[in-house]
Amino acid sequence: MANEFTVPLLPCRSIDEIVEFYTMLGFTKAYYQVRPNPYVSLKREDLQLDFFGIPGFKAENSYGTCLVIVPDTGELFEAFAAGMREVHGKLLVSGIPRMTRPRKRKNADNHSGFTVIDPGGNWIRIMAAKSTPEETSASGRLATTLQRAVVMGDSHGKHVRAAQILDAALERDKGTATAAELLEALAYRAELALRADDTAAAGDALTRARALILSETEHGQLAGTLAGLEDLEAVLRPSRRP
């Protein structure tokens, strides 16, 4: 049999909270009911997610998750990011809800992926249908360790452990890693710090990243990472005000 499709049914505390969040990401309501049970269906082009409300449900205890395969994770990420910036003036990178940046996943055959953690604590794992060629070298020790840290922090949600792995590698390889490798690692370290509400560590990583000297070619290759620094700085900026 062909032409089947699956619609994930995910839990939440409030379907209205879910509607507000996903509307920000460009979804529209396809179905909505309050009685006999809270239920909402949301669509964005061919992507459909359905949610059911549970009174007293705690997002931090959720095991809700689903996998979404898309042709281009970068395009969808930028669309979601634009919605977040319009509503909040910044990306949501810590707490619940939040969103990670697209990164290649060593545990997923090097396919690019990012995750949306919605107000219900559901992990919407968005992965590329095909792997893409490496834009920068990933053969150095720091780059290899960064791959491990991404699996730990983005796939498993263990950002503290990922930060510990990355800190050890940054100290070990600070004199031998390329500027491009250091930039990628420091950008991710800043993001991990913000997830842990460690603004001092985030600020230090961003300062170190901005001090790196990149070639014109590297600037082009790392355009996404450099744009990510701006997003992280926008998150950090209010906390630096006296």
Disulfide bonds with the S-S distance in Angstrom:
none
